[in-house]
Amino acid sequence: MIRHISSISKSFSHLLFPENCIHCETELVAKESFICTKCKTNLSLTFFENYTEPTKMDKLFWGKISIHKTFALYYFEDKTVVQSILHTLKYKNNQQIGRQFGRKIGEKISKIYDFNDIEALLPVPMFPKKKFSRGYNQAEILAQGISEILKVPVQQTQVNKLKDTISQTKKSMLERWESSEKNFSSILNNTSYRHIAIVDDVVTTGATFESLVKVIHAKNPELKISLITLAITK
């Protein structure tokens, strides 16, 4: 009965305050959420969960750092639905969309054997001043959605970002690596965890992940670390 009333309430609310697709701006029907059905068909899934060979994300870190497993849900390209998702999450104060897509990630990786023993999720930290200005860390919101599915804790204070950095989107590959060097400090010292997963919204060169893993492994060399992201550049 309560569920039925809630459904009626949502339908009535939709009539009064219709929502539009975050990408094409078409009005959504009652059962659609954030993205219309047409735009959903244009989402570029990686299907990494089905790979038996190394993925593009795996290869980013070959010969650089020791990684247990990687996963990205979508491929990222400019002017695509995935870009609209990331933009809405990062710049439009829409934490709900982050949790929703975090749950989608969680559903995928829950079926991957190498992720079965994850004990904690570690969002890539944001510089405190930037987090205060935005009001939240998008990586943390994604991690919360993943946590709902995997039933593992989100560790928010184990790593700190030491300096603010401008957007990476306009930088060359070399500039991205240089800006990520010595960017984090870790208080994960002799942790009891055996396997953690670092979570971020998008991976391009892998410089942020690499810097963060090096800092954590400096104090915890035996710790298994996996990497999870919503999207990877195509």
C-alpha positions in Angstrom: 0.0 0.0 0.0 2.8 2.4 1.0 4.7 1.6 -2.2 1.6 2.2 -4.3 1.1 5.6 -2.7 4.7 6.4 -3.3 4.4 5.5 -7.0 1.3 7.7 -7.3 3.1 10.6 -5.6 6.1 10.3 -7.9 3.8 10.2 -11.0 2.0 13.3 -9.8 5.3 15.1 -9.0 6.5 14.2 -12.5 3.4 15.9 -14.0 3.9 19.1 -12.0 7.7 19.2 -12.4 8.7 17.2 -15.5 12.4 16.3 -15.8 14.5 16.4 -18.9 17.2 14.0 -20.2 20.6 15.4 -19.0 22.0 14.9 -22.6 19.4 15.6 -25.2 16.9 17.5 -22.9 14.0 15.5 -24.1 11.3 15.2 -21.4 11.6 12.0 -19.5 8.7 9.6 -19.0 7.8 8.4 -15.6 10.1 5.4 -15.4 13.2 7.1 -16.8 15.8 8.5 -14.6 18.3 11.2 -15.7 18.7 9.8 -19.2 16.1 9.0 -21.8 15.8 5.5 -23.3 17.2 6.7 -26.7 20.3 8.2 -25.1 20.8 5.1 -23.0 21.3 3.1 -26.2 24.3 5.4 -27.0 26.2 4.7 -23.8 29.5 3.2 -24.6 29.9 0.3 -22.2 33.4 -1.2 -21.9 32.2 -4.7 -21.1 35.5 -5.1 -19.1 33.7 -7.6 -16.9 33.7 -10.0 -19.8 37.4 -9.7 -20.7 39.8 -12.6 -20.2 42.7 -10.7 -21.7 44.1 -7.4 -20.2 41.9 -4.4 -20.8 42.9 -0.9 -22.0 42.8 0.2 -18.4 45.1 -2.6 -17.3 47.7 -1.6 -19.9 47.8 2.0 -18.7 49.7 0.8 -15.6 52.0 -1.9 -17.0 55.6 -1.4 -15.8 54.6 1.5 -13.5 52.7 0.2 -10.5 51.4 -3.1 -9.1 47.6 -3.3 -9.6 45.4 -6.3 -8.8 42.4 -5.5 -11.0 40.9 -2.5 -12.9 37.4 -1.7 -14.0 35.7 1.1 -16.0 32.0 1.1 -16.8 32.0 3.3 -19.8 34.2 4.8 -22.5 34.4 8.6 -22.4 34.4 10.8 -25.5 33.6 14.5 -25.9 29.9 15.5 -26.6 28.6 12.1 -25.6 26.1 10.9 -23.0 28.9 9.8 -20.7 30.3 13.4 -20.8 26.9 14.7 -19.8 26.8 12.2 -16.9 30.2 13.3 -15.6 29.3 17.0 -16.1 26.1 16.6 -14.2 27.8 14.8 -11.4 30.7 17.2 -11.0 29.2 20.6 -11.7 25.5 20.5 -11.2 25.3 19.4 -7.6 23.6 16.1 -8.5 24.8 13.6 -6.0 21.9 11.3 -6.7 23.2 10.5 -10.2 26.6 9.6 -8.8 25.0 7.1 -6.4 22.9 5.7 -9.1 25.8 5.0 -11.4 27.9 3.9 -8.5 25.3 1.2 -8.0 25.6 0.2 -11.6 29.3 -0.2 -11.2 28.8 -2.2 -8.1 26.4 -4.6 -9.9 29.0 -5.2 -12.6 32.0 -5.8 -10.4 30.0 -7.9 -7.9 30.1 -10.6 -10.6 33.9 -10.4 -11.1 35.9 -12.9 -9.1 38.9 -10.7 -8.6 36.8 -8.0 -6.8 35.1 -10.5 -4.4 37.5 -9.9 -1.5 37.6 -6.1 -1.5 37.4 -4.9 2.1 37.2 -1.1 1.6 36.6 1.6 -1.0 39.0 4.6 -1.1 37.7 7.6 -3.1 40.4 9.7 -4.8 40.5 12.6 -2.4 39.8 16.2 -3.3 41.6 19.3 -2.1 39.7 20.5 1.0 39.1 24.0 -0.3 37.7 22.6 -3.6 35.5 20.1 -1.8 34.2 22.9 0.5 33.4 25.0 -2.6 31.6 22.1 -4.5 30.0 20.7 -1.4 31.1 17.1 -2.1 33.6 14.8 -3.7 32.2 13.1 -6.8 34.5 10.1 -6.3 33.2 9.7 -2.8 29.6 9.8 -4.1 30.3 7.1 -6.7 32.0 5.0 -3.9 28.9 5.3 -1.8 26.8 3.8 -4.6 29.3 1.0 -5.1 29.2 0.4 -1.3 25.5 -0.1 -1.3 26.0 -3.1 -3.6 29.2 -4.6 -2.3 28.5 -3.9 1.4 32.0 -2.7 2.1 32.9 0.6 3.9 34.0 3.8 2.2 37.2 5.1 3.8 37.1 8.9 3.3 40.0 10.1 5.5 42.9 7.6 4.8 44.5 9.8 2.1 44.9 13.5 1.8 45.3 15.7 -1.2 48.2 18.1 -0.6 47.6 20.7 -3.2 44.9 22.1 -5.4 45.3 21.4 -9.2 43.5 23.0 -12.1 41.4 20.9 -14.5 43.4 18.3 -16.3 41.3 18.4 -19.4 43.5 21.0 -21.2 46.9 19.6 -20.2 49.2 17.5 -22.2 50.1 14.0 -21.0 53.4 15.1 -19.6 51.8 18.0 -17.7 49.3 15.6 -16.2 52.0 13.3 -14.9 53.9 16.3 -13.5 50.9 17.8 -11.7 50.1 14.5 -10.0 53.6 13.9 -8.6 53.8 14.3 -4.8 50.1 15.2 -4.8 48.9 13.0 -1.9 49.8 11.9 1.6 48.6 8.6 3.2 47.9 7.7 6.8 47.1 4.1 5.7 50.0 2.8 7.8 50.2 -1.0 8.5 46.5 -1.3 7.6 44.7 -4.5 8.5 43.1 -4.5 5.0 44.4 -7.0 2.5 42.6 -5.6 -0.6 41.2 -2.1 -1.2 39.8 -0.4 -4.3 40.5 3.2 -5.2 37.5 4.9 -6.9 37.4 7.9 -9.3 35.1 9.3 -11.9 37.2 9.2 -15.0 40.7 8.0 -15.9 42.7 9.5 -18.8 46.5 9.0 -18.5 46.3 7.2 -15.2 48.6 9.7 -13.5 46.3 10.4 -10.5 45.9 6.7 -9.8 49.6 6.0 -10.2 50.6 8.8 -7.8 48.0 7.6 -5.2 49.0 3.9 -5.4 52.7 4.8 -5.0 51.9 6.7 -1.8 49.9 3.9 -0.3 52.3 1.2 -1.3 55.2 3.1 0.2 53.6 2.3 3.7 51.8 -0.9 2.7 53.8 -2.7 0.1 51.8 -6.0 0.4 48.4 -4.4 0.1 46.4 -5.5 -2.9 45.0 -2.4 -4.7 42.4 -2.4 -7.4 41.2 0.6 -9.5 37.5 1.4 -10.3 36.2 4.3 -12.4 33.0 5.3 -14.0 34.7 6.0 -17.4 38.0 5.7 -19.3 38.9 7.9 -22.2 38.5 6.1 -25.5 
